[in-house]
Every structure is written in C-alpha cells, then in structure tokens.
Amino acid sequence: MWREYIEFKKINEEFLMYFNIEKKIDLNIDDINDPVVLIGWPGIALVAKLAISTIKDAIDAELFLNIEYFDFPPKSTVEAGSLDIPSAKLYYKKRKINDLFILTANFQP
C-alpha cells in the first residue's frame, strides 16, 4: 500500500519522535461505522497483549497499519530468528454495528 515517515518536533524544546508507518489495507473514512478501539499493551505477564491477540485472531481482524518507532524504548524483540525494532500494529474488522480497531505493540509506552 504505502509507507510514510513522520517526524514530530516541538519548538523550543528537545522533543523529536520518528515514526515509520506502513498502511496495509485501504479504508475509506466514510465506510467506517461508529468504530470502537481495543488496546492491549504488554505488561505484567503479558495478560493484556495475550487477551487482545486472542480477540484479534478469533475475529480474523486484518492488519491495517504497522507503526515502527525509531526513538524509544531502547529495546527490541526477536521472533522466529528476526530482530524487530519497537512497533505497534493496528488491526481492523468490519462489523454490522460497530467496526473494530485493535491496537497492540511489542512494548509498553
């Protein structure tokens, strides 16, 4: 789809954040129906992250955005032999009443 690099700056302060956003599916804002967002960050025993991943898998939500953070936190993960920088993923599921967005990450902000 598309990939975009976004830089945020605050004037007169040392505040820089760099994001790399990759859009995986096209969504027309007019087609989104009263959306609800579920968020699950990894925390103690990864309970929220595992719960949100289970919901995502159960409803077969599609990956909408992959967001990579280049400036924080100073850690990475290794899955299946692949080193990943801190990132968040936003999933989407079209529903009859309320469309659903699911946000999760491999770090806690």
Secondary structure, 3 states (H helix, E strand, C coil): CEEEEEEEECCCCCCEEEEEEEECCCCCHHHCCCCEEEEECCCHHHHHHHHHHHHHHHHCCEEEEEEEECCCCCCCEEECCEEECCEEEEEEECCCCCCEEEEEECCCC
